Amino acid sequence: MNVLTRRAMLGGAAAIAAANTFPTTEARAAAPMLGKQGPSFYRYKIGDFEVTALSEGSVRNANVKNMAVNKELPDIEKALGAAYLPTDAVTNQFTILVVNTGKNLVLIDSGFGDNGAPTVGNLATNLTAAGIDPKTVDTILVSHFHGDHISGIRAKAGAANFPNAEIMVPAVEWKHWNDPGEESKAPQVWKGGFANVKRVFDPIAKDLKQFEHGKELVPGISSVDARGHSPGHTAFVVASGNGKLLVTSDTVNHQILVRNPDWALWADMDPAMAASARKRLLDMAAADRMQIAAYHLPFPSTGFISKQGSGYEFHPAYWQPVL
C-alpha cells in the first residue's frame, strides 16, 4: 500500500513546477538581426551647463600608416595591438557637441552633413532624437575648416542647415583658406578643402563673425590656441561654476596619439606645431584634472587625461544615468 507522505507531496510539487518552467515546445531564433545602432546621443553636465554629445558616424581607414607619417608601419601596428585595436585598419569617429548654457544653444562644429561617406552624416537624425531643433541653435563655433567640421553647415543643395545661427570662425583660419596664394601652393590633398570653404561660407561671408584666440565667444565658452593641425585650429573651454570642459577639437584624433603625442597624423598641416599643441593641451587637462571632449575619440568621447611617462592616457568618464 502506497503512503503519500508530506515529503513526497512537496517533491512532486517541485517537479511539476520545474516541468512548467521549461516548456516542451522547441525554441526558435526567428527574430531578424537589426544590423544597425539606435540614435546616438549622450548628455552630461558641466556646472550648470548641459552638454549633448551627438555621433556623426565613423569612417574606417585601411591606410594604417596615415596614423603616424613619421613612424614605421610595424611601430604603428604594435601600438594599435597594445591598445586591443585592429592592426589592419583605423576607425575614426566623429562626435559633435551642443552646449546649452541656459541662455545660448551653441553647436561646436557641424560634421559632414550630406557631403560625406554613407557611414557619416548622422547629426540631423541624432539632433532630432535628442529633441534639439536645428532652428533653435543660436551660435555655431567652428574649430577649423577641414571638411568634417564645416560641411554640415550647408546642405549639398545649398540650404543652411542651421538657418538662425550666428557662425563664428577663427580669424587666422579664415585668412588662410581664403588666400589665393595659399590655395595655389597647397598640397593636392587640401585643394578640395579650399573649394569646400567657398561652398559653405561664400553665401554668408558678410555675416560671419571672426574671432581671435584667448577670447570669450559666448558667456562661458572661450577659444584656446591649438594651431598646428590647421593654421587657425582652435580648442574651447566650456566653464560653468566649478565645472570645466576642454573641447580639444582635433588636437588628439585618436587614443594612440594620446599615448604618443609626437606622432604626426597625416592631416596635421604643421606636424611640429600640432605635436606642441597636443602636449600643451593634454598637460593642461592632466594638471587641472579637467574633463575633455575630443572630436575623434570613441563616442561619447569625453573623459580625463593622466600623464604617463612621455605620453598620456585617456580615461573615459563614467556614464551618467541622471543629470
C-alpha positions as CSV (number, residue, x, y, z in Angstrom):
1,M,0.0,0.0,0.0
2,N,1.4,3.4,-1.0
3,V,1.5,6.0,1.7
4,L,1.5,9.7,0.5
5,T,3.9,11.4,2.8
6,R,4.4,15.2,3.2
7,R,7.9,14.9,1.7
8,A,6.6,13.1,-1.3
9,M,3.9,15.7,-1.9
10,L,6.4,18.6,-1.7
11,G,8.8,16.7,-4.0
12,G,6.0,16.2,-6.6
13,A,5.0,19.8,-6.5
14,A,8.6,20.9,-7.1
15,A,8.9,18.5,-10.1
16,I,5.7,19.9,-11.6
17,A,6.9,23.5,-11.1
18,A,10.2,22.6,-12.8
19,A,8.5,21.0,-15.7
20,N,6.4,24.1,-16.2
21,T,9.4,26.3,-16.2
22,F,10.9,24.5,-19.2
23,P,8.2,24.2,-21.9
24,T,8.5,21.3,-24.2
25,T,8.0,23.3,-27.4
26,E,11.1,23.7,-29.5
27,A,12.9,27.0,-29.1
28,R,13.4,29.1,-32.3
29,A,15.6,32.1,-33.0
30,A,13.3,33.6,-35.6
31,A,13.8,37.3,-34.8
32,P,15.7,39.1,-37.6
33,M,19.1,40.7,-36.9
34,L,18.6,44.5,-36.8
35,G,22.0,45.4,-38.2
36,K,22.2,49.0,-37.0
37,Q,22.6,51.1,-33.9
38,G,19.9,53.2,-32.3
39,P,20.1,57.0,-32.0
40,S,23.5,58.0,-30.6
41,F,23.4,61.0,-28.2
42,Y,24.6,61.4,-24.6
43,R,24.1,64.2,-22.1
44,Y,26.2,65.4,-19.2
45,K,26.6,68.5,-17.1
46,I,29.4,70.9,-16.8
47,G,28.5,73.1,-13.9
48,D,25.0,74.4,-14.7
49,F,25.5,73.9,-18.5
50,E,24.1,70.9,-20.3
51,V,26.3,69.3,-22.9
52,T,24.8,66.9,-25.5
53,A,27.3,64.7,-27.5
54,L,25.9,63.6,-30.8
55,S,27.5,60.9,-33.0
56,E,28.1,62.0,-36.6
57,G,29.2,58.4,-37.5
58,S,32.5,56.8,-38.3
59,V,34.9,56.0,-41.1
60,R,37.2,53.0,-41.5
61,N,40.6,53.9,-42.8
62,A,42.6,50.9,-44.2
63,N,45.7,53.0,-44.6
64,V,47.1,52.5,-41.1
65,K,50.3,54.4,-42.0
66,N,48.2,57.6,-42.0
67,M,48.1,57.4,-38.2
68,A,51.7,58.5,-38.0
69,V,53.6,59.5,-41.1
70,N,56.8,59.9,-39.1
71,K,56.7,56.3,-37.9
72,E,57.3,52.9,-39.4
73,L,54.3,50.7,-40.0
74,P,55.4,48.0,-37.5
75,D,55.6,50.6,-34.8
76,I,52.0,51.7,-35.5
77,E,50.7,48.2,-35.7
78,K,52.4,47.4,-32.3
79,A,50.8,50.4,-30.7
80,L,47.3,49.5,-32.1
81,G,47.7,45.9,-30.9
82,A,48.8,47.1,-27.4
83,A,45.5,49.1,-27.2
84,Y,43.4,46.0,-28.2
85,L,42.6,47.6,-31.6
86,P,42.7,46.0,-35.1
87,T,46.1,46.5,-36.7
88,D,44.9,46.4,-40.3
89,A,42.6,49.5,-40.2
90,V,41.8,52.5,-38.0
91,T,38.3,53.6,-37.3
92,N,37.8,57.3,-37.0
93,Q,34.8,58.5,-35.1
94,F,33.1,61.9,-35.2
95,T,31.3,63.5,-32.2
96,I,29.7,66.9,-32.2
97,L,28.7,68.9,-29.2
98,V,25.7,71.1,-28.4
99,V,26.2,73.2,-25.2
100,N,23.1,74.7,-23.6
101,T,24.2,77.5,-21.3
102,G,20.6,78.3,-20.3
103,K,20.8,81.5,-22.4
104,N,22.5,80.2,-25.6
105,L,22.3,77.0,-27.6
106,V,25.7,76.5,-29.0
107,L,26.8,74.0,-31.7
108,I,30.5,73.3,-31.8
109,D,31.4,72.2,-35.4
110,S,28.9,70.6,-37.7
111,G,30.2,67.4,-39.2
112,F,29.8,66.3,-42.8
113,G,26.1,66.9,-43.3
114,D,25.1,65.2,-46.6
115,N,28.6,65.6,-48.0
116,G,30.4,62.6,-46.7
117,A,30.6,58.8,-46.8
118,P,27.5,56.6,-46.2
119,T,28.7,55.8,-42.7
120,V,28.6,59.5,-41.6
121,G,26.1,62.3,-41.8
122,N,24.1,61.3,-38.7
123,L,24.0,64.7,-37.0
124,A,20.5,65.7,-38.2
125,T,19.0,62.3,-37.2
126,N,20.6,62.4,-33.7
127,L,19.6,66.0,-33.1
128,T,16.0,65.0,-33.7
129,A,16.4,62.0,-31.4
130,A,17.9,64.3,-28.7
131,G,15.0,66.7,-29.0
132,I,17.0,69.6,-30.5
133,D,15.6,71.5,-33.4
134,P,18.3,72.9,-35.7
135,K,16.3,76.1,-36.0
136,T,16.9,76.8,-32.2
137,V,20.7,76.8,-32.5
138,D,21.9,80.3,-31.6
139,T,25.6,80.0,-32.4
140,I,27.9,77.7,-34.3
141,L,31.5,77.8,-33.1
142,V,33.9,76.5,-35.8
143,S,37.2,75.0,-34.7
144,H,38.8,74.8,-38.1
145,F,37.9,74.5,-41.8
146,H,38.5,70.8,-42.5
147,G,35.5,69.3,-44.3
148,D,34.4,67.0,-41.4
149,H,33.9,70.1,-39.3
150,I,32.2,72.6,-41.6
151,S,30.4,70.7,-44.4
152,G,27.3,70.2,-42.2
153,I,26.6,73.9,-42.1
154,R,25.2,73.8,-45.6
155,A,23.4,71.0,-47.5
156,K,24.7,70.0,-50.9
157,A,21.7,71.6,-52.5
158,G,22.6,74.9,-50.8
159,A,20.2,75.3,-47.9
160,A,21.5,76.4,-44.5
161,N,21.1,73.5,-42.0
162,F,21.0,75.9,-39.0
163,P,19.2,78.9,-40.5
164,N,19.1,81.1,-37.4
165,A,22.6,80.5,-36.1
166,E,25.3,83.1,-35.9
167,I,28.5,81.5,-37.2
168,M,31.9,82.3,-35.5
169,V,35.2,81.3,-37.1
170,P,38.9,81.6,-36.2
171,A,40.3,84.7,-37.9
172,V,43.6,83.0,-38.8
173,E,41.7,80.1,-40.3
174,W,39.6,82.4,-42.4
175,K,42.6,84.2,-43.7
176,H,44.4,81.0,-44.8
177,W,41.6,79.3,-46.6
178,N,40.5,82.5,-48.4
179,D,44.0,83.3,-49.6
180,P,44.6,82.5,-53.3
181,G,48.3,82.3,-52.7
182,E,47.8,79.6,-50.1
183,E,45.5,77.7,-52.4
184,S,48.0,77.8,-55.2
185,K,50.8,76.2,-53.2
186,A,48.7,73.8,-51.1
187,P,49.4,70.1,-51.4
188,Q,46.9,68.2,-53.6
189,V,45.2,66.6,-50.6
190,W,44.0,70.0,-49.4
191,K,43.0,71.5,-52.8
192,G,39.4,70.4,-52.4
193,G,39.3,72.0,-49.0
194,F,39.5,75.5,-50.5
195,A,36.6,74.8,-52.8
196,N,34.5,73.4,-49.8
197,V,35.2,76.5,-47.8
198,K,33.8,78.6,-50.6
199,R,30.8,76.4,-51.0
200,V,30.0,76.6,-47.3
201,F,30.8,80.2,-46.4
202,D,30.6,82.4,-49.5
203,P,26.8,82.8,-49.3
204,I,27.1,84.1,-45.7
205,A,30.6,85.6,-45.7
206,K,29.3,89.1,-44.8
207,D,27.5,87.8,-41.8
208,L,30.3,85.6,-40.3
209,K,32.0,86.7,-37.1
210,Q,35.7,86.2,-36.9
211,F,37.3,85.6,-33.5
212,E,40.8,85.6,-32.0
213,H,42.3,83.0,-29.6
214,G,42.0,83.6,-25.9
215,K,38.6,85.4,-26.1
216,E,35.2,84.6,-24.6
217,L,33.0,83.9,-27.5
218,V,29.7,83.4,-25.8
219,P,29.3,83.7,-22.0
220,G,31.0,80.6,-20.5
221,I,32.8,79.5,-23.7
222,S,36.3,80.7,-24.6
223,S,38.7,80.0,-27.5
224,V,42.1,78.4,-27.0
225,D,45.0,78.5,-29.4
226,A,45.6,75.0,-30.7
227,R,47.2,75.8,-34.1
228,G,49.2,73.1,-35.9
229,H,46.5,70.7,-37.1
230,S,45.4,73.6,-39.3
231,P,46.7,77.2,-39.4
232,G,44.0,78.6,-37.1
233,H,42.9,75.4,-35.3
234,T,41.0,76.2,-32.1
235,A,40.1,74.4,-28.9
236,F,37.5,75.7,-26.5
237,V,37.0,75.8,-22.7
238,V,33.4,75.5,-21.5
239,A,33.2,76.8,-17.9
240,S,30.3,77.0,-15.5
241,G,30.5,77.2,-11.8
242,N,33.2,74.7,-10.7
243,G,32.9,72.7,-13.9
244,K,35.2,73.0,-16.9
245,L,35.4,71.1,-20.1
246,L,38.3,71.3,-22.5
247,V,37.0,70.8,-26.1
248,T,40.2,69.6,-27.8
249,S,38.7,69.6,-31.3
250,D,41.3,67.8,-33.5
251,T,44.3,68.2,-31.1
252,V,44.0,64.5,-30.4
253,N,42.5,62.5,-33.2
254,H,42.9,59.0,-31.7
255,Q,43.7,57.4,-28.4
256,I,47.0,56.2,-29.9
257,L,48.0,59.9,-30.4
258,V,47.2,60.5,-26.7
259,R,49.7,57.8,-25.8
260,N,52.2,59.0,-28.5
261,P,51.8,62.8,-28.7
262,D,54.8,63.3,-31.0
263,W,53.3,61.1,-33.8
264,A,52.4,63.1,-36.9
265,L,48.9,62.5,-38.2
266,W,48.6,62.7,-42.0
267,A,46.0,65.6,-41.5
268,D,48.3,67.7,-39.3
269,M,49.1,70.6,-41.6
270,D,52.1,71.6,-39.4
271,P,53.1,68.4,-37.6
272,A,55.7,70.0,-35.3
273,M,53.2,72.7,-34.2
274,A,50.4,70.2,-33.9
275,A,52.5,68.0,-31.6
276,S,53.4,71.0,-29.4
277,A,49.7,72.0,-29.2
278,R,48.8,68.4,-28.4
279,K,51.2,68.2,-25.4
280,R,50.3,71.7,-24.2
281,L,46.5,70.9,-24.1
282,L,47.0,67.4,-22.6
283,D,49.3,68.8,-20.0
284,M,46.6,71.4,-19.1
285,A,43.9,68.7,-18.9
286,A,46.1,66.5,-16.7
287,A,47.4,69.2,-14.4
288,D,43.9,70.7,-13.8
289,R,42.1,67.3,-13.8
290,M,39.9,68.9,-16.4
291,Q,37.3,66.9,-18.3
292,I,37.9,66.8,-22.1
293,A,35.7,66.3,-25.1
294,A,37.6,65.2,-28.3
295,Y,36.0,65.1,-31.7
296,H,37.5,61.8,-32.8
297,L,37.8,59.7,-29.7
298,P,35.3,56.8,-29.1
299,F,31.7,58.0,-28.6
300,P,30.7,59.8,-26.4
301,S,34.3,60.9,-26.5
302,T,34.6,62.5,-23.1
303,G,36.8,61.7,-20.1
304,F,40.0,62.7,-18.4
305,I,43.8,62.7,-19.1
306,S,46.7,61.5,-17.0
307,K,50.4,61.9,-17.6
308,Q,52.1,58.5,-18.3
309,G,55.8,58.7,-18.9
310,S,56.5,60.6,-22.2
311,G,52.8,60.3,-23.2
312,Y,49.3,60.4,-21.7
313,E,46.4,58.1,-21.1
314,F,42.7,58.8,-21.8
315,H,40.2,57.7,-19.1
316,P,36.6,57.6,-20.3
317,A,34.1,59.4,-18.0
318,Y,31.6,57.2,-16.3
319,W,28.1,57.1,-17.9
320,Q,25.7,59.4,-16.0
321,P,22.2,58.0,-16.0
322,V,20.9,61.1,-14.1
323,L,22.0,64.6,-14.9
